[in-house]
């Protein structure tokens, strides 16, 4: 598709000009979108953060328009992220009534931005498409869309309120969500789960609106599209239907149910086929991916295979990748919350409130599948069986407000309230409530405070897609890593001082964060001495200080959500440190010493010093930084960042700790005191981090938490025992489990997940430009057929022309899957099949063979009416040239005593595999498992194959697996051998070698025929004249054949076309003795071919190739021949009128004079011996 697709709107005259985004760093980086009706001015998106509806006037910047056509602009890749909700908060100002927008920093779609361009020199621009969390009046929608596009690179999707309700609260929440969490409707009385056709139509309509928004901004040749979650599962079909080569990924954030559950959905096939229109489908766990693959196998008959670690499904010539990658959390976001003053204040309150008691924490949505009631029952059981915990243990349950609706949700809430009251009444006393239920929105800083203090986290969800709460708990119990703090501090110092930036950059990209921070501290110290010291002011509340938005350009030195990077934005005025020459000199020297000493250490110790907590030196650093003129808060991490800017104290601390070279020193969680240990007579600041997690085995994060206590949440007693084990677990064991978990969470963060998915999407789509794609099907049954340029559909009219020109024809036909559908129970051929085979085989110029794996008794009985038909049974072991001819064997008859060893093995697997059976042939044994369970049958076939190969290792047989079969047959027997012997026999009998060969089959055994025919016809010297060869497979799939037909009905239609083809005139020249090449470069007949067809079939060369190719020379001769024949015919029809021959010649030669269509032309060539 043309890149100017969206600019077709310019033809209206009133529509604005939407240009492609310019290169990174250029001015006027706007997308081509039709969401705004007014012209959008250049807003400098990289620095924009909050949007309003004021100041939207102005025209498009001229530089933006000109630069948008630059090569660098067109080469830049973009990622379009489509989800139900945009990662934005929207508020209407009470005074001005204007909309104000800001980033939702807790949104996964925003947090994953950091990893998308990791390791890349060029940033990938990201565009978000989704709905807002608020309702916008239709009169304001255009202005809101323009603001979001300009300031946030967001394209909003505005759904009508009624449609949105039926789409989200209807089909998504009442039908898909319960089904995907294994909740089936048991009857009409259930308010959710029972299929409603109207809600399904609303779901499809909403997906169509989302796809329209994508089409407004996409450049299909350059952009990637990433669709998220179950709300938009049919969106890939709409996009694939519009752009056959769109590069499209989909990730499901919920569980995918087993096939036994999913098959109850009435629209199961539509959703499966829609997902398969994506190029890459992602799941959190292997279980979810396995269920999806099982559904594809059982309901669509698709098989998957794994190549070099990548799982793929072949779907109409396209390989659909399957990605298994659990999502992670954003470390910078949590570290930011841990560093807030409000967090420390709230920790102090909670410590006083729960002093002397152990806190067990639960953080869940008020949802049917979170198992909150089961958790309460387990707490009740714990206190009842272990009365020693009464008064010492408190379960704090944070329950976010319910997002679903219905009587089930209300009943669940009432059950929870009842259990909480009962437990508190039975075990509570004055000043002590064993269960504290917080059913409200808990802000980030407060949630982090609870996690920092909790001795144990309990997750009892009965079914959940991923659940990142255990990951957050692990990070909160760990605290802020010094290396992360050092990286953030170095970035803050670099912004405050150019000298600091140069010093950090001089170490190169491979330097550790600690060394870079120390170097920056040295340079910043010198700058501070000169009067350019910088400080930072950290807001005391998450929302009290306006934060800048997520920048478009990613800073590779730190996370874009880095706490220090945000905190340092409203920098305080620099203090005047000048006037004291001694002070300046000492500051520079101390900073330089810190950098040098840190470089000699492990780096981690210096990082801790820079962070402000090295060996208990946080307070001196804060004091020294304050003396240098920096404005700080009471938090140690902020003090450390300010101390870095001051330079003197940071350098001194770095030198002291760097000389020791101890392990990593961290800023601990506010609830965890530093434990000072001795090593080598010196003090080492080290925090023993401990955590205990009790997690349900039915959630996505469970497999990655190998150190957690996994439980079945339905077993209340087991949950109570697990909580007791977690509370009584030794400190050393808790520490080991925590370290194991933290390493995984730190390495598998959200950026790693996003980068891995995008990388795999790029790899999967790499071959798109080399495929020929066309669409088939209607509605949600649409799919794209992707074929190799040399693999084309066999056109019956073109085949008939070659058939008519030939004088000696060889036609080879498979039976099962070619003339008879594989799914047919009655394998006897119908009368239509017998009629067409009889007509073809009765032509004296034809040699027709049915080459099958069937027994010869079956073939004889089925085709007894076709007297001249040749039969090859049991894959060519037996051959009969006609019904009156005797059967012959293609190889020397061999001993079949090997059957005595193989048959007991086959009987053993048949007995243990329901639906399987054994077919006994004269030369072979076949084990069929088509009617068995697909998965079990496939597993048994693989095991049987290995078993037979070991048993028959010394026998003259081969064991092969096929389509739902395992076959044992003599060595050397194949359908390819039949082809070779038929060609040799035709030449030895004195017959004309075939100048037309048609071979049709569908199975792996037929590939032997295709391969052998190609080898014989291209051999040098060739045993036969080079004939017109049409090797055709049934079904679009990788094959050695050059042509394909879709199914058995098309095969019969094609054979009927050959049988009905009129005979050639008696004066047709003899077949050419020289090689005849046939190149078909277009899958359909050009328009002017119909005109040329008036000439009738012509001998010689038929070529449909590029204009100006070798066939053009023959085109002139074709014109002459057409003119002569047309002259004779035209003169005869016009009664010999004067000039009639000339007129007829003009008409007859018209086929060669017409211009080429679709880059192809039609020529009829004849041999020079034809006397022209």
N, C-alpha and C positions, 0 to 999 in steps of 0.2 A: 504494500500500500504506500501511496505517496506520503511524504512527510508533511505535505501541505494540506492534509485531510481536514484538520480543524479550521484552516484558513478559508475553507469554502464558505464559511459564514461571512467572509468579507464581501461576497458577491451581493449581499443585501444592501450594501451601501451605508447602512446605519450601524452595523455591528463593528465593534472595536477590532483593532489588529492585535492578535495574540501571537507573540513570537516565541520561538524556542528559547530555552534558557541559554544564557551566554556562559562562556567558560568561567571556571571558578575564580572568584576574585574580581570579575568584571562587573561593571555597573549595569543595573537593570536586569537582574536575574528573575525573569518572569516566565511562567509556564503558559502553554497554549491551552486556555480553558474557556469554555463558553458558559461559565457559571455567573459571570458578572455582565450586567448590561451597560455599565458605564465604563469609561476608559480608566485604566489603573495607572497611577503615576508610579515612578520609581521610588520605592520606599526603602531601599537598602536593607534587604531582608536579613542579611547577616547580623545586623545590629538591632533589628527590631525585636520587640518582645511583647509588649502589650498592645492590643489592637482596640480601636474604637471606630465609630462611624463618622468621625470628623476628619476633615481635610482629605477627601477622596478625589478632589477635582484635579485637573491637569491632564496633559497629554502624555503620550508615550515618549520616553526619552529618545532622541535621535540616535544617540550612541547605542542605545539598547537595540533599536531596530536594525542598525547596520551590523552590529556585532553578532546578532542572532544567526546570521547566515555564515558565520566563519566556520572553517572546518573543525576547529577545536570545540565549537559549540555542538555541532552535529555529532561529534564522536563521543561526547560525554554520555555515559550511561546514567539512566535514572531508575529508581525503584519506586513503584507506585504501591503503597501499602493500603489495602482495603479492609476495613473492619466495620462492625456494626456501629461503634462509637468512636469519635475522634478523641485524641488524648488532650482535651481542652476542658477548662472550666469557663463557664459563661455566667456573667452577672449583669443585671441591669441597674445602672446608677439611679438611685431613688430621686435625686435632684434633677439630673439632666435627661433621664429616661433613655440614655444611650447605653448600648451594649459594650461591655468590657470583657476581654478574653485574656486568659493566661494558661500556660502549660499545666497539665496535670502531671506532676513529677512522679506520681505513683503509678502511672499508666505504663504497662509493659511495652506498648507500641513506641512510646517515647524513649524508654530506657534502652531498648535494643538498638537504637541508632548508633551507639558508640562502636558496636562490633561490626557493623555492616561494611565499613571502609577500613577495617583493621588490616594493616600490612599493605595498604594500597597507597600509591603516590598521589593518585587523583581521587578526590572525593566523589562519591556517588550521591547525586542529589535525591532527596526523598520527598515524595508527595503523599500526603495522607488524604484518604477519601473515607467518609463515614458520616454518621448523624451526630447532631449535638444533643446534649443532655437536657436541653430546654426547648420549649416550643417558640418558634419565631413566626411572627405574623407574615402572611404572604407579601404584604407591601414592603417589608423590611428584608426579605430574603436575598434580593439582589445585592443590596448594600452590605449585608453581613457576609455574603459569599465573596465580594470584592475585598473586604477587609481581611478575611481569613486567608485568602489566596496571597495577598500582598505581604502580610506580616507573619504568617505562619506556614505558608506552603500547604494549606489545607483546603480541600474542596468539600464543602458540606453537602450532604444528601438530605433533602427535606421531604419527608414522607407525610402524606395527609394523616391527621390524627387517627381517623378510623382505621386506615390501612396499617398504621404503625401498631395500633392496639391488637389487631388480628394477626399481624405478622410476629410481633415480639411476644406479647403476653398470651397470644393464642397458639399458633403452631410451634413456635420455638420453645416456650416455657411449659405448655400443657401437653405437647406431644413428643417433640424431639428430645427435650431435656429429660423427662422421665424414662423414655425408651432407652436412651443412651446410658442411663444409670440403672438399667435392669428393672424398671418398674413397669409392669404391664397392666393395662386396664382389665379388671375382672368382670366388668359389666357396665351398663349404661348409667348406673348410679354414681360411678366415679366421675368427678368433674374434670379430670385430666387424663390424657393418654388415649382416649377413644378417638379414632380418626375422624376428622371433619373435612370434607372436600372443600368447603368454602375457605377454611383456614389455610389449606394447602394452596389454593389459588392466590390467596393474599401473600403467602410466602414467596411464590413464584413471581408475583407482581413486584414485590419489594426488591427481590434480587435483580429483576429487570431494570429497575430504576437505578440501582447501584451500578449496573453494567453500563448504563447510559452515561453516567458520570465518568466512568473510566474511559469510555470512548471519546469523551470530550477533550481529554488531556493526553491521551496515549500517543506515542509514536511507536508503532508496533515493531519497526525494524531496530530500534535502539533501546527501548524500555523493557524492564522486567516488572511483573505484577505479582504481588504476594497477597493472597487472600487469607483471612483469618477466621476460623472457628465455624461452628455449626449453623450460625445465622445465615451464611452465604454459601451453602454447599452446592447450589445449582448455578451460581454465578459463572463458574468456568465454562458451562455450555454456551451461555450468551456471548462470552468473549471469544471462544473458539469458533463459534459460528460466524462472527464478524471478521475475525482475523485468524486465518488458519494456522499461521506460524507464530502466534503470540507466545511469548515466553512467560509461562504462568506457573506459579507455585501455590500450594494450599497447605495450611497447617491446622490440624484439629486439636484444640486445647481441652476437649472433653474426652472421656473414654469412648472407645468404639466397641459396641456390644458384640457378643458372640453371635454366630450365624443363627443359632436357635432363637435368639431374641430379635435380631434385626429382621429376620425373614417374616415376622408378623406385621411389618410396616407395609401398607398397601402400595406405597410408591417407592418400594425398595429398589427396583431396577432403575428408575429414573434418577434417584440420588446417586447410586453407584456409577452409572454412566456419566453423570455430570462431574463427579469427582475424577473420573478417568480422563476427562478432557483437560485436566491439568498435566503439566510435565513432571511435577514433583509433588508428592503427597507426604506430609510429615505427621508423625505421631510421637507422643512422649515416651512410650514404652514398647517393647517387643510384643507384649500381649495385645495391645490395641492394634498394632500392625498385623499381627497374626490373624486376629479376628476379621480384619478388613480383607486380607488375602483369601481367607476361607470363604467369605461371602462372595468374592469375585469368582472363586473356583466353583462353588456350589450353585450359584444363581446365574452366572454368565459363562461358565465353562472356560475360564481363563486360568492359565497356569503361570506361575512366577518362576524365576530362576535367579541365582546369585552369581555375579561375575566380579571377581576381584574385590569382594567385600561390599558390593553394591547390589541391592535387590531391585529387580525390574520386572514389570508386567508388559508383555507384548500386546498392544491394543490397536488393531488395524494398522499395523506397520509402525506405530509409534511405541517407543519404550518409555513407559511411565515409571519413574523412579519412586522408590519407597524410602523415606528418611526416618530413622529412629534416633531422636535426640531430645532428652528432657531439657526443659527450659531452666534457667537459673535466675538469680537475683542480681540486682545492681548494688555492688559493694559500695560505690561512692555515695549512693543515696542513704544507705544505712549508716555509714560513717558520718555523714552529715548530721543525721538525726542524733547519733550518739554524742556529737560534739556540741549540741545545742545547750544553752544554759537552762532552758525549760526542762530538758531531759534530766539534768542533774538535780534541779529543784524538785521534779516529780519523783525521782528516785529517793530523795531524802524524805519526802512525805510518805511514800509507800514503805520505806524501811521502818519509819516510826510506827506506822499503822499495823504492820505485820511483824513487829519485833518479837523475837523468840519463837516464831512459827515458820514452818517450811511452806513455801508457796508452790502449788501445783497449778499450772496454767493451761487454759484452753482458749484458742482464738479461732472462731468459726463464723460463717454466715448462718443466720437463722434459716436453715434450709433442711429439706426433708432428708437429705442424704449425708448430712454432717454427723449424725449419730450423737447429738448433744444429750438426748435423753439417756442413751446407753452409758454415756460418760457419768452422768449423775447417779445412775443405778450402781455403777462400779464404785463410785465414791461412798455411797451408802453401804455397800458390801464391805469395803475396806475398813470403815469405822466400826462396823458391826463385828468383824472378825479380829480386828486389831484395835482394841479399845485404848491401847497405849498411845495411839495417834490422836485421840480426841483432845482437842485444845492445842495440838501442835501442828496440825496440817490444815491448810485452807485451799480449797479449789476455787480459783478465780476464773470464771468463764466469761470471756468477751464475746458477745453475740452481736454481730453486725446486723442491722435491720434487714428483714426479709425482702428479697427482690421478686419472689414469686407470689402468686395469688391462689385462692381456692380454699375449699373446706379442709383439705389435707394439711395445709400450712397452719390454719387456725387450730386444728386439732393437735398438731405437733406442739405448738406454743403452749396450749393449755396443759398438755402432758408434762412439759418441762417445768412450768410454774408449779404444778402439783407436786412433782418430785422434790423440787427445791424447798418448798414449804415443809414437806414431810421430813426431809433430812435435817433442816435447821431446827425444827421443832423437837426432833428426837435427840439430836446430839449437840445442839447449840446451848449456850448459856450466856450470861451477861458479859458483854464485851467480846464474844466469840461466835461467829457464824461460820460453820464448816464450808458452806457454799456461798460464794458471792457472784451474783449474776448481773453483768453490766450489759443491758440490752440497749445500746446506743452506739452512735458513731464515736469511735475512740481515735483521736488524732495520732499522727505518726509518732510524735515525741513521747506520748503517754504509753503507746503500745510498746515502744522500745524500752521504756522504763520498766514495764511489767516483765518483759522478757529478760532484762538484765538481772532481775531479782529472783526469777522463778528457779527453783531447784529442779523442776521436772516439767517437761511439756508433754501433754497427752493429746493425741489426735485419734479420734475414734470414728472417722468418716466411713460409712458403709460402702461408698463408691465415690471416687473423686478423680478428676482428670490428672492433676499434678499436685496441688497444694504446696505452696512455697513457705508456709508458716514455719516448718522445722528448719529450713535454711536460714530464715531471718533470726530464729532463736539461736542458732549456732553462732552466727556473726555477733549478735548482741552479747552473748556470754563470752565471746572472745575479746571484744573491745576493738579499738582502732589500731591497726598495725602501724608500726613506726615507718616502714617503707612507704606506705600510702600517705601518711602524714608528711613525710619528707618530700615526696613528689608534689603534693599539694603546696607545701611551703615554698619549694623551689619555684613553682609556677607563680606564686604570689610575689615572691621577691623579684622574679624576672619582669613582671609587669611593673613593679615599682621602680626598677632601676635597669637601664639598658646595659650597664656594666655587668649586672648579675646575669642577665640573659646571655651575654657573650661568654661569660665564664662557664655557665652550665652547658652551653652549646659546644664549647671548645673540647669537652670531653668526648664528644661523638655520641652517636645513637646507641652504642653498645655499653656505655657506662651505666653503673648501677644508680638507682634513685638516690642512694645515700651519698655517693660521690658527687653526683650532680648537685644535690642540695648543699653539700658542704662548699663546693666551688662557688655556687651562687651566693652562699652566705658570706664568703670572703669578699667577693666583689661588692655585695651589698653593704658590708661593713665599711669598706673604703668609701663608698658613696655616702654612707651615713655620716662618716667623719667630715665629709665635705659639705654637709648640710642638706643632703638629699635623702635622708632616711625616710622610710615609709612605714606606716602602721596600717592596721586593719581594724575595722569595727564589725563585730559579729552581732547580729540581731539577737535579742533575748527570746524571741518567739518565732516559730516557723513562718508565721504570716505577718509578723510585725514590721519587717523590713521588706520592701519590694525587691524581689530578685529579678535579675535579667532573664530573658527567655533562653531556651536552649539555642545556641548559635547554630547557624547552618553549617559553618566550617568547623570540623572536628579538630581539636587540639590534640596532637599525638603525645604530648608530654603528660597529660592527665585526663581523667574522665571529664566529659562535658558536664556531668552533674557533680563534679568534685566540690566538696564543701568549702574548701579554702578558696577555690577559684570564685565561688559565688560570694563568699564572705568578704573577699578583698575588693569587690567591685566598688562599693561606696567608700573609698579610701579616705582616711582622715588626713588633714593637712600635715605636711611634713614638719617635723620639729627642727628647730635651728640648733644643730650640733656644732656649728662652726665657732670660731673664736678661740678654741683651745687647741693649739697645734699638737700638744702632747697627746690629747685625747684622740685626735684624728690618726696620728701615727700608730698609737697602741691598738686602735680598733682595726686598722688595716692589717697590722702584723698578726693580731690574734685571729682574724678571719683567715689569713693565708696559712697560718699554722694549723688551724682546724681542718682546712682543706687537705693539706699535705699529710697530716696524721691520719685522717679518715681514709685517704687513698691507700695507705699501707695496711689498714685493718681489713676486716671482713666486709666492711661497708655497712653492715647492719647496725653495729654499735653507733656509728656516726649518724645513721638515720634516726636512731632513738634520741640522740642528743639534739639533733635538729628539730625533732618533733617536740622537744620540750620536756621529756621525761627520762633522760639518760641518767641512770644510777641515782635517782632521787633528786636530780638537779632541776626539776621543773620550776620550783619557786625562785631559785637564783636567776634562772633565765628570764622569768617573767619580770623580776625586779630590775635586772639589767636592761631589759628591753624598754621598760617604762622610763628608766633613766635616760635612755637614748632618744626618747621622744615619741615612742609608739603608743598608740591607744589600744588597750587590751581589755578583755573580759577576764572573769575569774577562772575560766576553763583552761586546763593545762595545755590542750592542743592549740587553742587560739593564742595562748601566751607564747608557745613555741614558735608559731608562725611569725608573730611579731618580733620575737627574739632573733629569728633568722634575718628579718629586715634590718634590725639593729646591727647585726654582724658580730659585735664584740663578744657577747655572751654565748651566742651559738657557736662561734669558732672555738672558744675556750672549752665549752662542753664537748664539742666534737673531738678536740684534741685529747681530752681526758679519757673519754670512753673509747676513742679510736685506738689509743695506745694499748688498752686492755684487749680489744678485739673480741669481746664476748658476743654471745648469740643475740638474736633479735630482742630489742627492748621495746615495749609497747606502752601505749596509753591504755590502761585497763578499763574494763567496764566500771562504772561508778560504784557498783555493788561489790567489786572484787578487790580487796586490799592487796598491795604488792607484798610478796613474801620474799624477804631478803635471805639469800643463801650465800655461803662462803665457798670460794674456790681459789686455791692458791693464796690464801691469806687476804684476798681482796673481796670487796662486796660486789655482788652481781644483782641487778634489779631484774627479777623475773617473776611473772605472774603465772601461777598454776591455774589454768582455765579448765573448768569442769562443766559438764552438761550431761543431762540424762533425757532421753526421748523415748516415749512409748507411742508407737505409730501403728496405724491400721495397715494390714497387708493388702488392702483393697484400694490404695491410692497410688498415684503415679510416682511419687518420690520415694516410696518404700524400697524399691530395688537398689537405689543409690545410697541408702542409709544403712550400710551393713553393720554398723555398730549400734543401731537402735534396737529396742526390744519390740519385736513385731508381734502383733496380737490380732485375733479374730474379734472384732468389736461386738459380734453377736454373743460371744461367750463372756458374760458379765463377770463371772468368777475369775477367768483368765486375765481380764483387764485389771481387776482389783489386785490380783497377785503381781502383775507386772508393775503396777504403780508402787506397791510395797517394795519390790525388788529395786526399783529405781531410787527410792528414798533411802534404802539401806545399803546401797552400793558403795564400795570403798572409793576413796578419793583418787587413788592411783588408777583404778579401772575407769572411773569417769573421765580422768584426764586423757587416757589412751584413746577412749572412744571419741572424745571431743576432737583430739588432734586429727584423727582419721577423717572425721566428718568435715572439719574445717578445711583441710587440704582439698577435698573434693569440691566443696562449695566455692572456695576461692578460685579454683582453676576453671570450673564449669559455670561461669557467670553468664548473665544474659547476653553480654556482648559476644562471648564465645559461641553461644547457641545461634545467635543471629548470623554471625559471620560464617559458621559452618553451613547453615541452610542456604544462604545466598551463594556460597561457593559451589555447593552441589547443584543448585539450580542453574548456574552458569555452565557447569560441566554437562548437565543433562541436555541443555538447549544448544550445545555447541554445533550439532549437525543439522540444525533446522534449515539453514540456507541451502543445503545440498539435497533436500527432499522435495519431491513433487507431491503437493497436498491438494486434496479436494474433499468437499463435504458430502455426506450422505445422511439420509434420515430426516425426519421432521420433528419439530417441537423439541422436547427434552430427550428424544431419542437420537438427536443429531450427534454425529461423530465425524472426525476427520480421518481420512485414509491417507497415510503418508507412505510413499513408495520411492524406491530408488529410481532415478531417471531412466535406467535401462530395464525396468520392470514395469510392464504396461498391461492393461486389460486387452484381452484378445477381441478384436472387432470381427464380427461374423462376416460383414460385407467384404472386408479385405481378405479374409481367409477364403471366401468363396471364389474370389477372382484368381487367387493362386491355385486353388483346387481345380478350377476350370481349365487353366493353362496346362496343367500337368497331364502326363500320359501314363505314368507309373506311380502309383500312390501307395504309401504304407501308413496305415492308421492303427495306433496302439492305444487301447483303452483299458484303464483299471476298472474294477467293478464297484466294490464297496467304497462309498464316499465320493465316487465319480459319477456313476450312472444310478446308483442306489444310495439314498441318504443313510448315514451311519446310524441315525436314530430310528430307522424303520425296523419294526419287529418282524414283519414278513419280508424276507429277503428275495422272494421270487420276483423277477423283473415283470413290470407291467406290459400291457400290449403296446403302448406307445414306444417303449424302449425296444421291444422285439421288432416292431415295424421299421424303425429307423435303422437298426442294425442290419436287418434283412435287406433293406434297400441299398445300403452302402456296400455290404459284402457281395451282393449280386452283380455289381458293376465289374466287368472283366478287367478294368484298369486298376482296381482297388485290391489291396491285400489288407484285410481287416483282422486284427487279433484282439481278443480280450485276455489281458494278462492279469491274473488275480492270484491271491493267496488261497482261494477256495480249493476244495478237493475236486478232482476231475469228475466224479459222479454228479456233484451238484451242477457243475457247468454244463455237462452233457445234457442233463435233464432240463435245465432252464433254456438252453439255446438249441434244442434239437430241431427247431423249425428253420434255423439259419444254416443251410447246407454248406455254403462256401465260407463260413466263418471259421477262422482259426482260433484255437484255444490254448492258453498256457496256464496250467494249474500249479498250485503250490509254489508260487513265486518263480515259475519257470522250470521246475524240476521235470514236469511232464508237458509235452508239446504235441498238438494235433493240428495239421494244416487244414483239415476240413472234417465234416461229420463222417465222411466215408473213409477218411484216412486213419491209420492206426496211431495209437499213442506212442511217443518216443520219449526217451529221457535225455536231458542235456548233458548229464555226466554219467560216468560208469556207475551202474547199480552197486550200492554199498551195503555193508552189513548194518542192520538196524538193532543189534543187540543192546546198543546204548539206551534204548527206550526202557529196558528193564531196570536200569539204574535211575533214570530220570523220572519215570512215572510215579514211584512212591513219594518222591519229593513234591511233585505237583499235587498229588492227592492230599498230602499233609497241609499245604497252603490253601487248598480249596476247602478243606474241612474247617480251617480256622478263619476263613475270609468269606463272610456271608455275601452272596451275590456273584461269586466267581465260579468259573467252570473250566473244564479242560476240553479242548478240541483235538481229536486224534486224527492225524493225516497219515498217508502212506509213508511220506518222507520226513514228517516233522510232527512236533507236539507244540500246541499253543495254549497258554494259560490266559484267559480273558478275565478282566476285572472291571469292565465298563459299568456293570450294574451294582458294583460294590460301593461302599462309602468312598467318596473321592479321596479324602486324606488317607484313610486306612488302606484303601486299595493301592495308592501310590507308594505308601511305606512298605507294604507287603511285596509289591513288585520289585522294589529295590533290593529288599532282603532276599527274595527268591533268585534274583539275577546273580547276586554274589554266591548264594548257596549252590546254584547249578554250575557256575563256572568252576567252583572247587571240586564238585563231584565228577564233572565231565572234562576235566582238564586234559586227560590223555585220550579222549575220543575224537574222531574226525568230524566234529560238529561245531557249530558256533551258536552262542546264546545271545540274542539281541532283544532289547526292549523297544517297543513301539507304542502306538497310540492306544493305551489301555490294554496292552498285551505284553506277554513275555514269550518269545518263540525260540524253539530249538530246531535247527535245520542243518542239513549236511553242508560242509565247507564248499565254497565255490558256487553255490546256488544263489542266483539273484535275478531280478528282472533285467538287469543290464546285460547279463549273459544271453538272455532270450533275444534282445535287440541285436546283439552282435551276430548271433547265429542266423537270425532271419535275414539280415543284410548279406551275409556270406552265402546263404542258400539261394537267395534271389539271383545273385551274380553267377553262382555255379550252375544254375539251371538254364542258363542262356537267356534269361529274361532281361528286359531293360532295367537298369538300376533305378530305384525310385528317385523321382525329381520332386516329390512332395512327401514330407514326413510330418505327421501329426501324432503327438504323444501327449496323453492327458492322464493325470493321476493326482492323488491327494495325500498319500502317506509317505513316510520315510523310505519305504521300500521302493516307491516310484522315483525317488531321487536318483537311484542307481540307473534307471532308464534315461533320465535327463542327462546325467553326467556322461553316460556311455555314448549317447547320440551326439552330444557336442564334441566328444573326443574323436569319434569316427569321422564326422563331417568336416572337421578342421585338420585332420591328419595330413601330413605331407610325406610321401605322395599319397593322395586320397584314394582309397580302394573304389570309391564311387564318385561320379560327378557331384559337385557340390549342389545339393538340393535345397529347396525351400523347406526349412525346418521350423516347426511350430511346437515347441515344448511348453506345455501349459499345466499349471498346478491349480487345484481347486481351493480357493480361499486365499486372502492376502496374507502372505507369510514369507519369511526368508526361504528362498528356494533356488535351485540351480536352473530352474526354468526361467525363460524370459517373459512369459506371459502368464496371466491368471484369469480365471473366471470365479465368480463369487460363490456359486453353489451348484448342486446337481441339476437344478432346473435350467440354469444357463447352459450347462453342458448339453442337455437334451435339445435345447433350442438351437444351439450351434450345430449339432449333428443333423438336426432336421433341415437346417439351412443348406448344409452340404448335400443331403440326399435330394432336396428339391431343386438343386442348381441345374439349369438347362445344360445339355451337352454342347460341346464345341462343334463348330462347322467342320465338315469333312475336309476342307482344304486348308486346315490350320497347319502351319509348319511344324516339323518335328522338334522335340525338345532340344535345347541348346546343349552342345557338348562341352562348352567352356563354363567355368564357374560363374554362378549368378549370385550376386550379393543382394541382400534385402535389408534395408535399414528403415525402421519405423521410429520416427522421432516425435510423433504426436499421437495422443491417445484417441483421437477422433478424426473423422474424414473431413478435409477442408471443404468449404462451401462449393468451390468450383469443381470438386471431384464428381458431383452429380452431373454436371455438364459433360465432363469427359466420359462419364459412364454411358452416355448415348452411343459411344463407339462400340460398345460391347467389349467382351474380354479380349485382350490382346496378348500375344506371346512375347516372351523376352523379359525385360527387366522392369519391375515395378519398384519405384523408390519414392518414399516420402521423406525428404531430407532438407537440409538447410539450402536456402537460395544460393545459387552459384556453385553448387557442389558438382560432383562428377555426373549426376543425373541430368544436369542442364545440357550437356552435349547430346545426350539421347533425346532430350526434349524436342530438338529441332526435327529429328527423325520421326518422333511421335507426331509432331505437327503435320509432317508430310504424309504420313500414313493416314492420319485422321482426315486430312484434306482429300486424299484420293478416295477413301471409303465414303466420306460424306458426299463427294462429288457424284459417285456412282449412285448412292442411295437417293440423294436429292434430285438428280436428273431423272431417275426412274419415277419418283413420286410426282414430279412436276410434268410428267408426260413428255419429256424430251424438249421442253421449251428452250429457246435460245438463252444461254447464260445460266441455265439451271444448274449445270455442273459446277460452275464457279460459285454460285450462291451456296450450293451444298457443301463445297469445299470450305468456304468461310465458316459455315456452321460447324462442320466436322472438326476443323482445327481450332475451334474456340477454346477447347479445354487446355491447350498448351499455351494460348496467348493470354489467358487471364492472369492478372497479377497474383503474387503469392498471398495467402491468408494465414494469419497466425504464425508468421516466420517459416512457413512450409509451402511447398508446391508439389503438384502432381505431374509426373512425366511417364509416358509409356515408351519404352525403348524396344527396339528389335535388333536382331543380329544382322551383321553385314551380309550374311549369306541369303537373306530373304529377298534379294533382288531389287532393292530400292536404289 
